[in-house]
Amino acid sequence: MTGDTTPIHGREPRPGGPEWIERYRGSLMNTFGDPQRVLVHGEGAQVWDADGNRYIDLLAGIAVNALGHAHPALVKAVSEQIATLGHISNFFTSPPQVELAEKLLALLGAEGKVFFANSGSEANEAALKATRRTGRTKLVVAEGSFHGRTMGALALTSKEAYRTPFEPLPGEVTWVPYGDADALRAAVDGETAAVVLEPIQGEAGVVVPPEGYLRAARDVTREHGALLWFDEVQTGVGRTGDWFAHTPSGVTPDLVTLAKGLGGGMPIGACIGVGDAGSLFGPGNHGTTFGGNPVATRAALAVIDTIERDDLLTAVDELHRLFVEEFSSIPGVVEVTGRGLLLGVVLERPVAADVMKAALDAGVIVNAPTPDRLRIAPPFVLTSQQARDAVAAIRSVLAEVLP
């Protein structure tokens, strides 16, 4: 795959990757380090870089591009909407904003209200502010969590390296081991505003909690009058084979936050308040200039409509089975975790970063969220042949990295 320099749809030659990276260093803040590649074009589950190399994308912009790259339905929706009405502020509403809120509530199967933002961090900021409207300030959060990089969302993110440079952070946070129902019960009391959980932890390496854990969280929050908040930013909108990762638990939370896959690449986030939690905010309590704009909400409607029309949740389940079977047969792979197309490939040694780099050189994009895990989160439109080709490339890489 790397080294395929076939012209891309007749595009004119352009500067190569090294030149772009030099320009990047000279003009962008060094918050991410050097880019791994300079990408210029995408189609389906493949992307090309500035040097003409082609890659199978098993990361989808970190679980964002549910429909892959340049999907006709998304292109059509965004193009039509921006040519009609792009931005109006939240002094006004638009049909796509209302329709999307209604659709999300219908998918959730609950009555409530929706606040639209521009990202996962912003959706979580909204939820965090909503918890303050309970009159309580204590939050119980799981170790290994990731909820964002803004100051409020960062206060709920457990990784010390992210948190320490910016302390003191807002809130009264009690940390508990993820998946430990007894620890959760011991931490929640009558002063707890909310319990904040990811139904599956993505940044921790795709960690799935034990059966009954989410139900235990619902029971203890109800007992003490606290809110139950599920962060579905990475897991929602079909990523796990269900519209929401918490659905199989049978639990109804009070707050749900979404982003990533919701817009298929367009920036949008949502905070859903279920039942009484939908009324925690009143006029002036929160706001956003761009959130819920016509283009982003129209894009999200196109994503949801396409998943439904093309039965992509079935495709997610089928690809899940293929990946689990293929990865489990590779020497050096200890376990495959996760559900749907959010998978963690657990390696017998902490060489995930080396595997990620070598896989990129071999034409496959994956991610190494922890030293011994690869994260697989491809577009739902990935073909079975592309999946097999990508796994074959990773198999060869592991044979070299793991002697």
C-alpha positions as CSV (number, residue, x, y, z in Angstrom):
1,M,0.0,0.0,0.0
2,T,2.7,2.5,0.9
3,G,4.6,3.5,-2.2
4,D,1.5,3.5,-4.4
5,T,2.0,6.8,-6.2
6,T,-0.8,6.6,-8.7
7,P,-2.2,10.1,-9.3
8,I,-5.2,10.7,-7.2
9,H,-8.2,11.6,-9.5
10,G,-6.0,13.6,-11.8
11,R,-4.8,16.0,-9.1
12,E,-1.9,18.2,-9.9
13,P,1.4,17.4,-8.2
14,R,1.8,19.2,-4.8
15,P,4.5,19.6,-2.2
16,G,5.5,16.4,-0.5
17,G,5.1,15.4,3.1
18,P,8.5,16.6,4.4
19,E,7.9,20.2,3.1
20,W,4.4,20.3,4.7
21,I,5.7,19.1,8.0
22,E,8.4,21.8,8.0
23,R,5.7,24.4,7.4
24,Y,3.6,22.8,10.1
25,R,6.4,23.1,12.6
26,G,6.7,26.8,11.7
27,S,3.1,27.7,12.1
28,L,1.2,25.4,14.5
29,M,1.5,25.1,18.2
30,N,3.4,22.0,19.3
31,T,0.5,20.4,21.1
32,F,0.6,17.1,19.1
33,G,4.3,16.7,18.1
34,D,5.1,16.1,14.4
35,P,2.2,14.7,12.3
36,Q,2.7,11.1,11.4
37,R,1.7,11.8,7.8
38,V,0.3,14.7,5.7
39,L,-3.0,13.4,4.4
40,V,-4.6,14.9,1.3
41,H,-7.5,12.7,0.1
42,G,-9.8,10.0,1.4
43,E,-12.3,7.6,-0.1
44,G,-14.3,5.1,1.8
45,A,-11.9,3.4,4.3
46,Q,-8.8,4.5,2.5
47,V,-6.7,7.7,2.6
48,W,-3.7,9.0,0.6
49,D,-0.8,11.2,1.8
50,A,1.0,14.0,0.1
51,D,3.5,11.7,-1.3
52,G,0.9,9.5,-3.0
53,N,1.0,6.6,-0.5
54,R,-2.3,4.8,0.2
55,Y,-3.4,3.5,3.6
56,I,-6.3,1.4,5.0
57,D,-7.8,3.5,7.8
58,L,-8.5,1.4,10.9
59,L,-8.8,4.5,13.1
60,A,-11.4,6.7,11.3
61,G,-10.1,9.9,12.8
62,I,-10.3,8.3,16.3
63,A,-13.8,6.7,15.9
64,V,-15.2,9.7,14.1
65,N,-15.6,8.9,10.4
66,A,-18.4,6.3,10.7
67,L,-19.2,6.6,7.0
68,G,-15.5,6.7,6.0
69,H,-14.1,9.5,3.8
70,A,-16.1,11.5,1.2
71,H,-19.3,9.4,1.6
72,P,-21.8,10.6,-1.0
73,A,-24.6,11.0,1.5
74,L,-22.6,13.2,3.8
75,V,-21.1,15.2,0.9
76,K,-24.6,15.8,-0.4
77,A,-26.1,16.8,2.9
78,V,-23.3,19.3,3.8
79,S,-23.2,20.7,0.3
80,E,-26.9,21.3,0.1
81,Q,-27.1,22.8,3.6
82,I,-24.2,25.2,3.3
83,A,-25.7,26.4,0.0
84,T,-29.0,27.0,1.8
85,L,-28.3,28.1,5.3
86,G,-25.0,27.7,7.1
87,H,-24.9,29.6,10.4
88,I,-27.7,31.4,12.3
89,S,-26.6,31.5,16.0
90,N,-28.8,30.2,18.7
91,F,-31.1,33.2,18.7
92,F,-32.8,31.1,16.1
93,T,-33.4,27.4,15.3
94,S,-33.5,25.4,12.1
95,P,-35.3,22.3,11.0
96,P,-32.2,20.1,11.1
97,Q,-31.5,21.1,14.7
98,V,-35.0,20.2,15.8
99,E,-35.1,17.0,13.7
100,L,-31.7,15.8,15.1
101,A,-32.8,16.4,18.7
102,E,-36.0,14.4,18.1
103,K,-34.1,11.6,16.4
104,L,-31.5,11.2,19.2
105,L,-34.2,11.0,21.8
106,A,-36.1,8.4,19.7
107,L,-32.9,6.3,19.3
108,L,-32.3,6.6,23.1
109,G,-35.9,5.5,23.7
110,A,-36.5,8.2,26.3
111,E,-38.1,11.5,26.9
112,G,-35.7,14.4,27.5
113,K,-34.0,17.4,26.0
114,V,-30.8,17.9,24.0
115,F,-28.1,20.6,24.1
116,F,-25.9,20.7,21.0
117,A,-22.2,21.6,21.2
118,N,-19.2,21.3,18.9
119,S,-17.1,18.5,20.4
120,G,-17.0,15.8,23.0
121,S,-15.2,18.0,25.5
122,E,-17.9,20.7,25.1
123,A,-20.7,18.1,25.5
124,N,-19.1,17.0,28.7
125,E,-18.7,20.6,29.9
126,A,-22.4,21.0,29.4
127,A,-23.1,17.8,31.4
128,L,-20.7,18.9,34.1
129,K,-22.5,22.2,34.5
130,A,-25.8,20.4,34.5
131,T,-24.7,18.4,37.5
132,R,-24.0,21.6,39.4
133,R,-27.7,22.5,39.0
134,T,-28.5,19.6,41.5
135,G,-27.0,21.7,44.3
136,R,-24.3,19.1,44.8
137,T,-20.7,19.3,43.7
138,K,-19.2,15.8,44.4
139,L,-18.5,13.6,41.4
140,V,-17.5,9.9,41.3
141,V,-15.4,9.1,38.3
142,A,-13.6,5.9,37.2
143,E,-9.9,5.5,37.0
144,G,-8.7,5.1,33.4
145,S,-11.3,7.6,32.2
146,F,-10.9,10.1,29.4
147,H,-13.5,12.9,29.1
148,G,-11.7,15.7,27.3
149,R,-9.1,18.4,27.6
150,T,-11.0,21.5,28.7
151,M,-10.6,22.4,32.3
152,G,-13.9,20.9,33.4
153,A,-13.6,17.8,31.3
154,L,-10.0,17.5,32.3
155,A,-11.0,17.4,35.9
156,L,-12.8,14.1,35.1
157,T,-9.9,12.6,33.1
158,S,-7.7,10.4,35.2
159,K,-4.4,10.4,33.3
160,E,-1.9,12.3,35.6
161,A,0.2,13.6,32.7
162,Y,-2.8,15.4,31.3
163,R,-4.0,16.8,34.6
164,T,-1.0,17.8,36.6
165,P,0.2,20.8,34.5
166,F,-3.2,22.4,34.8
167,E,-4.1,21.9,38.5
168,P,-6.0,23.0,40.5
169,L,-8.9,21.7,38.5
170,P,-12.6,22.4,39.2
171,G,-14.8,20.0,41.1
172,E,-14.7,17.5,43.9
173,V,-13.8,14.2,42.3
174,T,-13.5,10.8,43.9
175,W,-11.7,8.2,41.8
176,V,-12.8,4.6,41.9
177,P,-11.4,1.5,40.0
178,Y,-13.3,1.0,36.7
179,G,-15.5,-2.1,36.8
180,D,-15.5,-2.4,40.6
181,A,-19.1,-2.2,41.7
182,D,-18.2,-2.5,45.4
183,A,-15.9,0.5,45.2
184,L,-18.5,2.5,43.4
185,R,-21.1,1.7,46.1
186,A,-18.7,2.8,48.8
187,A,-17.9,6.1,47.1
188,V,-21.4,7.3,46.4
189,D,-23.4,9.1,49.1
190,G,-26.0,11.7,49.7
191,E,-23.6,14.5,48.6
192,T,-22.8,12.9,45.2
193,A,-24.0,15.0,42.2
194,A,-23.2,12.4,39.6
195,V,-21.4,9.2,38.7
196,V,-19.6,9.6,35.4
197,L,-18.7,6.5,33.4
198,E,-17.8,5.4,29.9
199,P,-19.7,2.2,29.1
200,I,-16.5,1.1,27.5
201,Q,-13.2,2.9,28.1
202,G,-11.6,3.8,24.8
203,E,-8.5,5.8,25.7
204,A,-7.6,3.2,28.4
205,G,-7.2,0.6,25.7
206,V,-10.9,-0.5,25.0
207,V,-11.7,-1.8,28.5
208,V,-15.1,-3.5,28.9
209,P,-16.6,-3.5,32.4
210,P,-18.0,-6.7,34.0
211,E,-21.6,-7.8,33.4
212,G,-23.9,-5.9,35.8
213,Y,-21.5,-3.0,36.4
214,L,-23.7,-0.3,34.7
215,R,-26.8,-1.7,36.5
216,A,-25.0,-1.4,39.8
217,A,-24.1,2.2,39.0
218,R,-27.8,2.9,38.2
219,D,-28.9,1.3,41.4
220,V,-26.5,3.2,43.7
221,T,-27.2,6.6,42.0
222,R,-30.9,6.1,42.3
223,E,-30.5,5.1,46.0
224,H,-28.7,8.4,46.8
225,G,-30.5,10.7,44.4
226,A,-27.4,11.2,42.2
227,L,-27.3,11.5,38.5
228,L,-25.9,8.7,36.3
229,W,-24.0,10.2,33.4
230,F,-22.7,8.0,30.5
231,D,-20.0,9.5,28.3
232,E,-20.7,7.9,24.9
233,V,-18.5,10.3,23.0
234,Q,-16.4,7.5,21.6
235,T,-18.9,4.6,21.9
236,G,-22.1,6.1,20.7
237,V,-23.9,6.3,17.3
238,G,-23.4,2.6,16.4
239,R,-19.7,2.2,17.1
240,T,-20.3,-0.9,19.3
241,G,-23.0,-2.4,17.2
242,D,-25.8,-0.7,19.1
243,W,-26.8,3.0,18.8
244,F,-25.5,3.4,22.4
245,A,-22.9,1.1,24.1
246,H,-25.0,1.1,27.3
247,T,-28.1,-0.3,25.5
248,P,-27.4,-4.0,26.2
249,S,-27.3,-3.2,30.0
250,G,-31.0,-2.2,30.0
251,V,-30.0,0.9,32.0
252,T,-31.5,4.3,31.4
253,P,-29.0,7.1,32.5
254,D,-29.8,10.7,33.3
255,L,-27.2,12.2,31.1
256,V,-25.6,11.0,27.9
257,T,-22.9,12.8,26.0
258,L,-22.1,12.2,22.3
259,A,-19.8,13.5,19.6
260,K,-17.2,11.8,17.4
261,G,-19.2,9.5,15.1
262,L,-22.3,11.7,15.4
263,G,-21.2,14.1,12.7
264,G,-19.2,11.7,10.6
265,G,-16.3,14.2,10.5
266,M,-18.3,17.4,11.0
267,P,-17.7,19.0,14.5
268,I,-20.8,18.4,16.6
269,G,-21.4,17.2,20.2
270,A,-24.6,16.6,22.1
271,C,-25.6,16.4,25.8
272,I,-28.9,14.6,26.3
273,G,-30.7,15.1,29.6
274,V,-33.2,12.3,30.2
275,G,-36.4,12.9,32.1
276,D,-36.0,15.6,34.8
277,A,-32.3,16.0,33.9
278,G,-33.5,17.6,30.6
279,S,-34.8,20.5,32.6
280,L,-31.7,21.3,34.7
281,F,-30.7,24.2,32.4
282,G,-32.8,27.3,32.0
283,P,-32.3,30.3,29.8
284,G,-28.8,31.8,30.4
285,N,-27.4,28.8,32.2
286,H,-25.3,27.6,29.2
287,G,-24.7,28.6,25.6
288,T,-22.8,28.2,22.4
289,T,-22.4,30.2,19.2
290,F,-21.8,27.4,16.7
291,G,-23.3,24.4,18.5
292,G,-26.3,22.8,16.7
293,N,-25.8,24.9,13.5
294,P,-27.7,23.8,10.4
295,V,-24.7,22.3,8.6
296,A,-23.5,20.1,11.5
297,T,-27.0,18.9,12.4
298,R,-27.8,18.1,8.8
299,A,-24.6,16.1,8.6
300,A,-25.5,14.2,11.7
301,L,-28.9,13.4,10.3
302,A,-27.2,12.1,7.1
303,V,-25.0,9.9,9.2
304,I,-27.9,8.4,11.2
305,D,-30.0,8.0,8.1
306,T,-27.2,6.2,6.2
307,I,-26.5,3.8,9.1
308,E,-30.2,2.9,9.1
309,R,-30.7,2.8,5.4
310,D,-27.6,0.7,4.6
311,D,-28.0,-1.5,7.7
312,L,-24.5,-0.6,8.8
313,L,-25.1,-1.9,12.4
314,T,-25.2,-5.4,10.9
315,A,-22.0,-4.6,9.0
316,V,-20.4,-3.5,12.3
317,D,-21.3,-6.8,13.9
318,E,-20.0,-8.8,10.9
319,L,-16.7,-6.9,10.8
320,H,-16.4,-7.4,14.6
321,R,-16.5,-11.2,14.2
322,L,-14.0,-11.1,11.4
323,F,-11.5,-8.9,13.3
324,V,-11.8,-11.0,16.5
325,E,-11.2,-14.2,14.5
326,E,-8.3,-12.8,12.5
327,F,-6.5,-11.0,15.3
328,S,-6.9,-13.9,17.7
329,S,-5.0,-16.2,15.4
330,I,-1.9,-13.9,15.3
331,P,1.1,-15.0,17.5
332,G,1.8,-12.4,20.1
333,V,-1.9,-11.3,20.5
334,V,-3.1,-12.2,23.9
335,E,-6.7,-11.0,23.7
336,V,-9.1,-8.9,21.6
337,T,-11.4,-6.7,23.8
338,G,-14.3,-4.4,22.9
339,R,-17.6,-4.6,21.0
340,G,-18.5,-3.8,17.5
341,L,-15.9,-1.7,15.8
342,L,-14.2,-0.5,18.9
343,L,-11.6,-3.1,19.6
344,G,-8.5,-3.4,21.7
345,V,-5.8,-5.8,20.5
346,V,-3.8,-6.8,23.6
347,L,-0.2,-7.7,22.9
348,E,2.0,-10.0,24.9
349,R,4.7,-7.3,25.2
350,P,4.5,-3.4,25.5
351,V,5.5,-2.8,21.9
352,A,2.2,-1.2,20.6
353,A,3.9,2.1,19.7
354,D,6.5,0.2,17.5
355,V,3.7,-1.8,15.9
356,M,1.7,1.3,15.2
357,K,4.7,3.0,13.4
358,A,5.6,-0.1,11.4
359,A,1.9,-0.7,10.5
360,L,1.8,2.9,9.1
361,D,4.9,2.2,7.0
362,A,3.1,-0.9,5.8
363,G,0.0,1.1,4.8
364,V,-2.3,0.6,7.8
365,I,-3.5,3.2,10.2
366,V,-4.0,2.0,13.8
367,N,-3.5,3.6,17.2
368,A,-1.6,2.6,20.4
369,P,-3.6,4.0,23.4
370,T,-1.5,2.1,25.9
371,P,1.9,0.4,25.7
372,D,0.5,-3.1,25.1
373,R,-2.7,-2.4,23.2
374,L,-3.7,-1.4,19.7
375,R,-7.0,0.4,19.1
376,I,-9.0,-0.6,16.1
377,A,-11.9,1.8,15.2
378,P,-12.4,1.8,11.5
379,P,-15.2,3.3,9.4
380,F,-18.4,1.2,9.2
381,V,-18.0,1.0,5.4
382,L,-14.7,-0.9,5.6
383,T,-14.9,-4.0,3.3
384,S,-14.2,-7.5,4.5
385,Q,-11.3,-7.7,2.1
386,Q,-9.8,-4.4,3.3
387,A,-10.1,-5.8,6.9
388,R,-8.3,-9.0,6.0
389,D,-5.6,-7.1,4.1
390,A,-5.0,-4.8,7.1
391,V,-4.8,-7.7,9.5
392,A,-2.4,-9.5,7.2
393,A,-0.2,-6.4,7.2
394,I,-0.3,-6.2,11.0
395,R,0.5,-9.9,11.3
396,S,3.6,-9.4,9.3
397,V,4.6,-6.4,11.4
398,L,4.1,-8.3,14.6
399,A,6.3,-11.1,13.3
400,E,9.1,-8.6,12.9
401,V,8.5,-6.6,16.1
402,L,8.0,-9.6,18.3
403,P,11.0,-11.9,17.8
